[in-house]
Amino acid sequence: MQPASSSILMPVRLSTIVASFALALFLNFLPWRDLRLMPDFVALTLCFWCIRQPRLVGLGVGWMLGLLSDAGNGVLLGQHALAYSILAFLSVWLSRRILWFGAGLQALHVLIILLVAQGVALLVRVASGTAFPGWPIFVGPVFGALLWPLVTWLLLLPQRRAQREQAI
Amino acid sequence: MDHTPPPFFKRGPAPLVRLFFFATLSLALLVIDARFRYVEGLRSWLALAAYPLQRAALAPFEVGERVAGYFSTQARLVSENERLRAKALEYSQDAQRFQAAQAEASELRRIINAGERLELKAIPAEVLYASRDPYAHKIFIDRGAVQDIRPGSPVADESGVIGQVTRVHPFVSEVTLLTNPDQAVPVQVVRNGLRAIAFGGGASGMLELRFTAANAEVHNGDQLVTSGIDGTYPPGLPVATVVHIERDADHTFARVLCRPAAGVDRGRYVLVVANEPGARPARPEEVQAGKDRREKSRRAKKAAPADAAKEPEAPKESDAAR
């Protein structure tokens, strides 16, 4: 028996991972109209690589990305770092399990992971004295999970394309 | 016998151990940042690393604007030109009147022996992006320590104050908006000179005048400007308009809501008003502290009666000047 989503892929290049994280940070820094409804692209990308490449991308990478996000957004240093390291842990921990499912069920797992990460960030924010921002803050992770099949297709593209070229 | 696995199976510490390590590190950072602010240097370095991406995130909009400008029609350009010309005429009249008024004011100030008002220096800046945390009420502008921005400088747009610079990185600065609940501005009602403190109202996007007596003379539609007595904000910048007043006999203070005059959450271009440290007289507390020290050295027995003379607003204003 094979995981549902497995097909033979080229080994991932480090440059792909770095470029995807840079793109995700870039998307997060875009001046969106309503930030609450936007998925956290960095969290989504981190989740993807932790599930696909748990030996290359893990908690350390998540923590560093969290620090970058914190400094870039001017929030307490450590807020995103904590959320992203927990997200990375859950993704690495569940990676074997998640890869057995098809895209829809994978997205459900990812939804839970993103919600937990968002919840942790929210908890830190509330603990530091900010008022509860309201429920729309949990809409972003839902959109993020809906984007999951697209993200999977997009980020696996470099590995697939190389494979197709070789086959020809 | 040796039971350790061969080196190619080595995966480092278990994920749970790593989680504990990084979670502890994050929590330690959070506490240090929230309580002691020892990590500003690290934050500056991280902000510098994120700067190229932040800058790049602006590019699509710049390109979009340029393309839109290219395709803007003749008719629209003509109408816009007319509008701008009318505005320029209006402003030039205002400027002339302002010059005359300023000359008159400085003459009057000279007569009553008041100090000269300082010329304000303003640095134009562009808003890079808003903080991803929608409740942080912070924006980032594309001027930093390199361009001589100092923390604490007020930031305004063409219609009034929008906030205050709270952190300065090499190339970007962080501006806390007026609507942030922790942000306070000393204001004055234009109509009667009543002083008050405006606090941010958080998610509502409004400001609130706290500690305004229930019988204070404030009406709907009153214009509020900075009073300038905190030494941080220059006097006379428009801040807000009063839109709602609740007077309740049970409370000592009235609840006064105001709408910010400036586009706090919109607009791309802002002005950072440079505040000159040392251009203001010493605060009452500092004077008081100095007096106390002198008194102590003289070992005078009489307590200084100046405590009672302190204005009730003074502590709040020092609070606002953070």
Interface residues (C-beta under 8 A of the other chain):
Chain A: A22 L25 F26 N28 F29 L30 P31 D34 L35 R36 D40 R55 G58 L59 G60 G62 W63 G66 L67 L68 S69 D70 A71 G72 N73 G74 V75 L76 L77 G78 Q79 A81 L82 S85 I86 F89 V92 W93 V124 R125 S128 T130 A131 P133 G134 I137
Chain B: R11 P15 L16 R18 L19 F21 F22 A23 L25 S26 L27 A28 L29 L30 I32 D33 A34 V39 L42 R43 L46 A47 A49 A50 L53 Q54 A56 A57 P60 F61 V127 L128 Y129 A130 S131 R132 D133 P134 Y135 A136 K138 F140 T166 R167 E174 P181 G202 A203
